[in-house]
Amino acid sequence: MNPTERDSYLRAVDLVLNPLGFKRSKSSFEWKRKVDSQNSEWIHLNFGKAVINPSLGVFYADLEKLLPPEAGAVAGVSRMLSTIASQSYSTQTRPEQIAEDIVRFALPALVQLRDRVAIAAVLQNSSASDWPTFSASHRMRLLPLLLAGMGRVSEALDWLTHLEKVASSSDQMLPKFEAFASHFRGKYIVKQDH
């Protein structure tokens, strides 16, 4: 896709998201909006040669602060617009159609992604297709943090133990899950003992 074509999509999405408080830097394909001290929302247009894959998500800022950076924590969720809207997007799709679908489907989905109780329940589901994460590795790191952040520390530790059993075959991230688990236990087992 040439820059002129790409810019037509960016302008169409700017028109619907900017009035709602989303901001995009000139060279970026991502719009961000801070909802409150705990949640920030984002919408991103991923451009391929002939395909456009809008994605969206929520970043849980407070969860990122629970463990040090070297733990490799994950503090956000994401979805693809095509999955939510049951619609694929390409260079044949009008820019206005993508902008309309973002308003119609992405904005309500962002509200759902901020519902941490519901997200924790979905992440406990065994069906990977339901998880609003990029991978099983992301899910393994987010679920315990999400539960701990809601004060459900005992449940978080139980899940951590369960996830450790499958980590060797499904974890594809660095640092490895063992490092995350060690940092997590170091913080939460000590807290439980006091």
Secondary structure, DSSP 8 states (H G I E B T S, - for coil): --HHHHHHHHHHHHHHHGGGT-B--TT-SEEEEE-SSSEEEEEEEEE-SSBEEEEEEEEEHHHHTSS-GGG----EEEEEHHHHHT---BTTS-HHHHHHHIIIIIHHHHHHHT-HHHHHHHHHSS-GGG--SSSHHHHHHHHHHHHHHTT-HHHHHHHHHHHHHHHHHH---SS-HHHHHHHHHHHHHHHHH-
